[in-house]
Amino acid sequence: MDLMKENEEHISSEDELFEHFKFTASEGQEPLRVDKFLMNFIENATRNKIQQAIKAGNVLVNGAPVKANHKVKARDVVRVVLAHPPHENLLVAEKIPLDLVYEDEEVVVVNKPAGMVVHPGHGNYSGTLVNGLIYHFEHLPKNSNERPGLVHRIDKNTSGLLVVAKTEYAMANLANQFFERTTDRIYYALVWGSVEEEKGTITGNIGRSFKNRLQMDVFPDGDFGKHAVTHYKVIERFNYVTLVECKLETGRTHQIRAHFKYIGHPLFNDERYGGDRILKGTTYTKYRQFVENCFKVLPRQALHAKTLGFEHPVTKKRLFFDSPLPEDMVQCLEKWRAYTVNQHEKS
């Protein structure tokens, strides 16, 4: 059985936890069921995982979804979206309270607080959202032992909504929705400076910084990184900072944080991207004290995953969820409103 593996793209970003494979069968390929075909060439993929992907419409031959008994022939192009293969790390279930916004037999929507890591890794092996999920839900499907049920994620210090899959089929279906960019995600961010346009679009490839590997940089010429698009509109202005709504067209690591730094408006109190110092305003002591007090009220980047929309894997009904701004962002915004009003009255 001969095969030419034309391309394999491994995607792992802030919001995307899946793998995309593309195979082109060689001239010598004899007709073979697509599920058996994929079993022979995708490492760590179980037959059940492949069949669930086929059932969810995630396996395409020459651009069209196929059934498990479809025969792959010479020169056929086979594409598949799968959850990550398993790692050998163990997870411990922990009794962590979770804010469950929605739950049924297939999916769970969670409102994650700021400060909670989504899944174990890089020194965070307990107290994560996943540790809490496996305590509350015993049989979550595993895209890896560290990430059961996950098809996307948000940063530790970003608050807001996440959808979690409770079945293999739901995981395969949701992974495909994120891959095809058919989900709806809106974030609220407080950024430094007065954003000039009322609405706009930031486009620029995002990739790991050459200078600081903990940061992502924007590469506008497209010679490095992955295509990224963020749409935004202004919600409220406070002279020196601006509250914006961000709609993600793509889901890259630190996309909003990197894009707004790129256009000269880093997120308020975003330590990694330079927003944790006074970037706009006066040098007066009272103003410095005011900003420092805002930093104390909101001790993290001002970013909240406010809304999430997706198609239910089974019912196909469009689901939409909206979460209120967390208390730390509310208090910070109230301070800026009061400060802006005072400045206006004085002028």
N, C-alpha and C positions, 0 to 999 in steps of 0.2 A: 504494500500500500504506500504510494508515493504522494508527497505533499510539498508544496512550496509555501512556506510561512512568509507572506509578503510583509506583514506589519503587525506589531503588537504594541499598543499604547497603554501604559499603566498610569491611571489617573488616581491621584490621592491628594485632595486639597481640603480647604476648610469646610467646604459644603458638599463634597463629592467623595463617596467611599465605595468605589466600584472599579472594575477592570473592563476595558474594552479590547476585545481581540478581533483581528481581521486575518482570515486565512484565504489563500487562493489555492484550490486544488490543482495539482500538476496535470500534465497531459496524460500521465499513466494512471490516473485515479479511476478505479473501477467503481460502479455505483455502490454506495454505502449509506445506510441510514444516518441521518444527520446527528442523532444523539450518540451513536457509536463513533462516528467520525470525530466529534468533539472530545469524547472520552479519551481517545488515543493521543490527543495533542494538547490538552489543557491540564497542566499539573495541578494536583490537589482537588480537582473538580469531581464531585460525586455524581453518579447517574441521576439521583434525585434532584440535585441542584441544577443540572443541565435540563432535565425535564420540566422543572418549575420555570426555568428561564424561557423554554420553548412555549409553555402554556401561557406565560405572561406576554408573549409576543416579542421577546428580547433576542430571538435568533432569526436572522434574516439570511436568505440565500438569494444572491443577485438582487438585493434590495427589497425583497418581499418576505413577510413573516411566513414560516413554514410549520408543519406539524412534525412530531417526532419520527414518523415513518417516511418522511421525505428523503429521497435518495440524492446524495451529493455526487456530482459527476465531474469529469475533467474540466478544469478552468473555471468552475463555479467559485464565486466569491462568497465566503461565509463570514458573517459578522455576529458577535455575541456580546452581551453585557452581563457580567456576573459580579456578585459580591466578592470581596477579597477572600483569598484562600486562608485557611486557619493557620495560626501560629501556636506554639506549644506553651504559651503562658497560661497560668491558672488565674482565675478570678475568684474573688471572695464576695459573697452576697453580704450586703450591709443594710441595716435598717435605717435608711436615710429617707426623711420625709420628702415626697415629690409633689409638685403642683401639677396635677393631672387635669388638663383642660378638656380632654375628650378621650373616650375609650370605647372600643367595640371588640369583636372577636378577631379583627384583622390588624388594627392600628391603634396607637396611643399617641396623643399630642401632649407634650410636656412644656411647661413654662419654666425654663432654667434660670435660676438666680445668678447674678454676677458672682464670680469667685469660685464657682463650681466647674471643675474640669469635666469634659464630656466623657472621655474614656482614658483608661490607664496608659501610662507611658511617660518617658522623660522625667522620672522621679516622682510622678503622681500615680501611685499604685493602689491607693485607697481613697475613699471619700468622693469618688467620681459619680457622675450620673449613671454610668453603666453598673457600678457596684450597687446602686439603689434599684436600678431596673431589674437586675436578676434576683433581687430579694423579693420584689413585688410581683414579678412575672417569671415563673420557673422555667418555662420552655420557649424562650425567645430564640428565633433562628439566628445562626451565627455566621456572619461574614468573616469573623475571626473570633478567637476566644476572648479578645479584648474589646470587641465591638458588637456584641449581640444586638440585633434589631436596628442598628444604625445604618442610615443611608446618606446622612449629611451631618454636619456638626457646626458649632459656633465656638469662638474663642472662650477661654476661661473667664475673662473679665467682660465679656459681652453677655447681656441678659436676653431672654426671649424664647421664642417658640421653636420646637423641634418635633418632627414626626418620627415615630419609632414603629418598626414593623413587628408584628406578633407571630407571623407565619412566614414560611419560605416563599410562598406565592406572593404575599404582600411585599416582601423584601425585593423580590425580583421585579415586580411591577413598579414599585416606587423608585428603585434604582434606575429603571429605564426612564421614568418621568424626569428625574433630575438630570440624567444624561441628555435627554432630548430637550431640556430647558422648557418644559411645559408647566412647571410649578410657578406659583406667584409668591414672591418674597419681598416684603417692604421693611426697611429698617429706618429708625429715627436716629439721627446723629447730631450732636452739637459740635460745631466746628469753629475754629478760630477765624476771625476776620468777617467782613461783610461780603458775602458772596454776591458778585456783581449781577449775574442774571437771575431772574425769578425761577427759571428752570433750564436744564441743559443736560448734556450727555458727556460723560468722560469715557474716552476710548484709549486703550493703550495696553500692550502686552504686559503681563505681570510675571516676574520670575524672581528667584532668590538673588538677593543683593550680592555683588562681588566683594563689597567692602565689609558688610555685616551680615553674616549668614542667618541671623535671627530676624532680619528684616526682608521684606519683599520690595523690589523696585519696579518702576514702570519703564518699559522700553518702547517708546512711541513708534520707532521705525519698524517694529515687528521682527527684529533680527534675533530676539531671544525671548524666552518666556512663553506664556499662553495667552491667547486672545481674551480680553476682558472688557466688558461694557457695563457701566453704571449710569442709570438715569436718575436725575435728582430734581427736586423742586423745593423752593424756600417755604417753610412753614411759619417762621417767626424770626424777626430781627431784633438784636439787642446791641446795636452799635458795634461792639467789639467782637461779638460772637454771633453765629447764626444757627438756628435750628433748621435742619433739612430732612426731607424724606428721600430715601434712596431705594430705588427699585433695581434689583439685580437681574441682569440679562444672562450673566454667567456667574459661576460660583468659585472664584479663585481664593487661595489663601490670603487673608488680610486684604481682600479686594477694596473695600470701602476705605480702610485706613490708608492703604498705599495710594489709591486714586486721589483722595483729597489732599494728602501731603503733596502729591505731584502737581496739583493745581494751586498750591500755596495756601491751603486751608486745612492743616492737620486737625485731627479730632481733639477736642478739649480734654486735657489731662491724659493724653495717650503717651505714656512714657517711652514706649519703643519707637514712636515716630515723631518725637520732639514736641508733643503737645502739652508736656507737663511743666512748661515755664511760660511766662507772660510773653506772648507773641504780638499782641495788639493792645493799644491803650496808652495810658500815661505812665510816667515814672513816679508819680506822687505816692507817698507812703500809704495813704488811705486806700488807693486803688490796689496796690500790691497786697495789702492786708485782705481786701475784699476778695481778690482772686485766690489767695491762699486759703481763705475760708471756704470758697467754692470747691477747691481741691479736697479739702477735708470732708466736706459733705458728700462729694462724689470722688472717691479715691480710686478711680479706674477710668478707662476711656469711656466717653459719653456715647455709647452705642447700644441700641436695643433692637432685637429682631421682633418687630411689632406685629406683623401679619404673616400668615402662611396659608397658601391655597394649593390644593392638589386634587386629583381625581381619585375617588375611593377605589382601591384595587378590585373590589368585587362588585359593588353596586353601580360603579361608574358615575356616581353622583359627584358633582363638584363640591368639595368642602372648603370652607373658608373660616379662618380663626383670627381673632384680633385680641392682643393682650395690652393692658394698660401700661403706661410707663412706670417703671419701678420707683420706689420712694426716693432713692438717692438722686435720680435724674429729676424728679418732680421738685425736690427741694432746691436743687441747683438752678433749675429754670426759674423758680419763684424768686430766688436771690437776684438773678439777672434782670427779671422784670422790674423788681423794686428799684434796683440800681438805675436802670434805664429811665424809669419814671422820675426819679430824683434828679438825674442829670438833665432831663427835659425841663423840669420845673425851675432849675437853677439858671438855665440858659435863656 
